[in-house]
């Protein structure tokens, strides 16, 4: 029987996220309003490796689809999530430490540790929000047949382990490549990465290539080390 531990963790994260709002401090004469500090939250926990292996075995293996017709604009992203806060701003607040925001939800200061390469980033401008399964990869593995609403949901998914704040260097090094072509430089993150990637593809019924499946199986082996 599958463990429900990861379900409880995901539910708790989602509930906390839904309750979070950025408050606008009330200014008083001759004082500078204190900026609110957003509480830190973790990436929604993907299922344990035992469940991820079952999900991986259920994924359809096929050759990648054509990139004909692809455009990032077909995946509307960084939509408003809560008041003035868009998806990027919510993930910045969730994944950072001591993140201070202004009344428009923009991160003024904070610190972020990139799980992919261990880099510590001290400015929001140094941080990219990575789609665990890149938009172009999703297109090649089934999203070419989705409507715009489903693509928008995929590109802004805060409930599952699809969005993570990482260094710009690691995000751009990854590009739209699958795990068979790119893995996080920190091997200690391979377990989480392979579980998250597999779960997102399973949730959205996306396909995998043979090489991708084999690499994910090998990366899942690191969960037992």
N, C-alpha and C positions, 0 to 999 in steps of 0.2 A: 504493500500500500504506500502511495506517495506521502511524503511528509508534508504537513500543512504549515511548517514553520515559515517558509518563504512567503506563503500567502498572508500570514499574519503580519510579517514585516512590511510587505508591500502595502497592505491595508492601512497600517499605522502611518507609514510615510505619506500616503495619499491624503489621509485625514488631516495630518499636520499641515500639509501643503495647502489644502483647501482653506484652513483656518488662518493662514498667514496673510496679513495685509500690511502695507506700508503706511504708516501714519504720518501725517503732516504736523510737525510740532508747532505750537502756538507761540508766536514771537512776543516778546515783552520789551518795553522801551529800554534802550541802551544795552541790550543783550543780543548775542548771536544764538539763534535757535540750535539746540543740540540735534545732531543728526541721528536718526534711529539706527540701531544695530540689528541687522537681520539675523535670526537664529540659524545655526548651521544644521543642515540635514544631509543625509547620505543618499548616494545613488540608490534608487529602488533595487532591492536585492533580487537578483535572478534566482531561479530554482537551484537546488543543490545538484551536484554533478550526476547523481543517479537519475534524476528527472531529466536533466539536460541530455543525457545519453539516450533516453527513451524518445525525447522529442527529436533529436538528431536522426534517429533511425526511422522516424515517421516522415521526414522531409523528402520530397521528390527530388531525385537527382537528374539533372538535365543540363544541356549546353546553355550558355548564357544567351539571352535574347539580343536582338539588334539594338543599337543605340539610336536608331532612326526615330526622329520625333522627340528625343529627350530634351528637356530644358528644366533647370532648377525652378523656373517660374511655374512649372506645373505641380510643384510641391510648395504651396504657399506656407512660408515658415516665419517664425518669430511673430506670431499673432498675439493679440492682447489676451492675457490669461486672467488677470485680476486687476480691475481698475485700470491704471495706467501701465501696469507691469506686463511686458511682453515675455515670450518664452525664454529668450536669452537672459533677460534680467532675473527671472525666477531661478534659472539654473545657476547663475553667478552667485546669487544669495544662498542657494541651497548647498552648493559645493564649496563655498569659501569659509574662511574664518574671520570673525570680527568685521564682517562686511557692513559698511555704512553707506546708506543710500540717501538721495535727496527726495524731495516730494514727488518727483517724476519717476521714481524707482531706479534711477541711474546709480550705479555703484561708484561711490566717490573714493573709497579706500577699502582695503582688505588684503587677504593673502589666500592664495590658491596653490595646492600641491597637485601637480599633474600626475595622475595615476599611471599614465603610460610610460613616462620617463623620469619621474621623481623630481622634476624641476619645481622650484618654489617661485611663484609669480606674485609680484607685489603691486600690480596695476591691472585693472580690468582690460586695458588695451592689449595686454600680453596674452590674454586668455581667449581661446576659441571654444565654442560649444560644438562638440563633435556628435554627429549622428553615428551611433554605434554601428548600425548597418547604413552605409552611405546612401544618399538618394539615388545616385547613378547605379549603384550596385543593386538597389531595390528594383529600379527600372528594368535592369537586365534579368532579374529573377522573378518577375511577375507583376510589378507595379505598372508596367506599360499598359496593362489591361484595366487598371483601376480608374474610378472617376476622381474628380478634383477633391471632393470632400474626404475621400479615404486617404488620398495623398497628403492632404493638409493634416489630418489626424496623425498620420505616421510621422510627419516632419515635426510635429509639436507634442509628441507623446511624453508627458511628464509622469504618467502612472507606471510605466514599465522602464526597464533599463536601456533606453534608447538614446538618452541625451546625457552628456557628461562634459564638465569643464576640464580642458586639458591645455597643454602648451600649444601655441600656434605652430611651433616647429614639428611637433609630433603629429598634429592634425593634418598638416600639409604634406608631411612625409607619407602619411597613410593614404591620403587622397580618396579615391573610390575603390581601393583594392580590398579584396577579400583576405581572410586569414592565411590562405595559401601563398599570398604575395607579400603580405605585411603583418607583422605581429608587434605588439608593444615592446620597446627596448627592454623594459623591466620584465624579466621572465616570471617574477613573483606575481605579476598581474595576469598571467596567461589563463589561470583557472577562472577568475572572474570574467575576463574578456570572452572566453569561449562559451561560458555559460550564458552570458548576456546576449552574445551574437546569436547563438542557437535559439534562445527563447524568443527573441524578437522575430526571427525568421519563422519560427513555428506559429507564433501568435498571428502573424499576418499571412500565413500560408505561402511564403515565398520559397523559391527553389534554391538548391545548392548545386555546385558543380562537384564532380567526383573528387578533384583535388582539394576543394574546400572541405568536403565531408571528411576526408582522410586527415587533413590538418587539424580540424576541430577535434576529432577523436584523440589525436596525439596531444593537443593542448589540454583536453579534459583529463588526460593521464596525470598532469601536474597537480590536480586537485587531491590526489592520493599520496603525494610525496610529503 
